[in-house]
Amino acid sequence: MKLEIDSLLEKIGLPYAYHSFNASRKKAIPPPYIVYVFTGTQNIKADNRVRYKVDTYRLELYTSEKLPSVELQIENVLEKHYIPWDKSEVYIDDQSMFEIIYDIDF
């Protein structure tokens, strides 16, 4: 059985919410925290059927400063569960926060 996305995020050990803390009806908190969103599917198809369903998500880590140890913590959990990922980074000037983005196939 596939690991569920919530179980995966619990293993990372940071507060998290789907889409936003407001949308998830959770109280906003200071960083670091993770927001995740479903971005689509990349299913494997054959014989006019979906043979293997692959959901794609974006995990967005928000921090007030660069935290390589937290990034490594996330990457170690993804690697441990054989979840392929790509990573990018953005600085959000008006919020003085880093956004580290992990695109994962789940």
C-alpha positions in Angstrom: 0.0 0.0 0.0 1.2 3.5 -0.9 2.2 5.8 1.9 -0.5 8.5 2.2 0.6 12.2 1.8 -0.4 13.1 5.3 1.6 10.2 6.8 4.6 11.4 4.8 4.3 14.9 6.0 3.9 13.8 9.6 7.2 11.9 9.2 8.9 15.1 8.2 7.9 16.6 11.5 7.0 20.2 10.6 3.6 21.8 10.8 1.7 21.5 7.5 -1.5 22.4 5.7 -3.1 21.8 2.4 -3.1 24.8 0.1 -2.9 27.3 3.0 -3.5 27.4 6.7 -6.7 29.5 6.1 -8.0 27.0 3.5 -7.3 24.1 5.8 -9.0 25.9 8.7 -5.8 25.8 10.7 -4.3 28.7 12.7 -1.5 30.5 10.9 1.9 29.9 12.5 5.4 31.3 12.1 7.8 29.5 9.9 9.2 27.0 9.3 6.1 25.2 8.0 5.0 23.3 4.9 2.1 23.9 2.6 1.3 21.3 0.0 -0.9 21.2 -3.1 -2.0 18.6 -5.6 -0.7 19.6 -9.0 -2.0 16.8 -11.3 -1.2 13.3 -12.4 1.5 11.7 -14.6 -0.2 8.3 -15.0 1.4 5.4 -16.8 -0.9 4.2 -19.5 -1.1 1.1 -21.7 -3.8 -0.5 -23.8 -6.1 2.5 -23.4 -6.0 2.2 -19.6 -4.3 3.7 -16.7 -1.9 1.0 -15.5 -0.3 3.0 -12.7 -1.6 6.1 -11.1 1.1 8.8 -10.2 -0.1 11.9 -8.4 2.1 14.9 -8.4 2.3 17.3 -5.4 4.2 20.5 -4.6 5.6 20.7 -1.1 6.4 24.3 -0.2 8.7 24.8 2.7 8.5 28.3 4.1 11.4 29.6 6.3 12.4 33.0 7.6 16.1 32.1 7.0 17.9 29.6 5.0 17.8 26.3 6.9 19.8 23.6 5.0 19.3 21.1 7.9 15.5 21.3 7.5 15.8 20.9 3.7 18.0 17.8 4.4 15.4 16.5 6.8 12.7 16.7 4.1 15.0 15.1 1.5 15.9 12.3 3.8 12.3 11.4 4.3 11.5 11.5 0.6 14.6 9.3 -0.2 13.7 6.9 2.6 10.3 6.3 1.0 11.6 6.2 -2.6 9.7 9.3 -3.6 11.3 11.1 -6.6 11.6 14.9 -6.2 12.9 18.0 -7.8 13.8 21.2 -5.9 13.7 24.9 -6.5 13.9 28.0 -4.4 12.4 31.5 -4.3 12.8 34.4 -2.0 9.5 36.2 -1.2 10.7 39.8 -0.7 7.5 41.3 0.7 7.2 38.6 3.3 11.0 38.2 4.0 10.7 34.4 3.6 12.3 31.7 1.6 10.1 29.3 -0.3 11.8 25.9 -1.0 9.7 24.0 -3.5 9.8 20.2 -3.8 7.9 18.7 -6.8 7.2 15.1 -5.9 5.7 12.1 -7.7 3.6 10.2 -5.2 
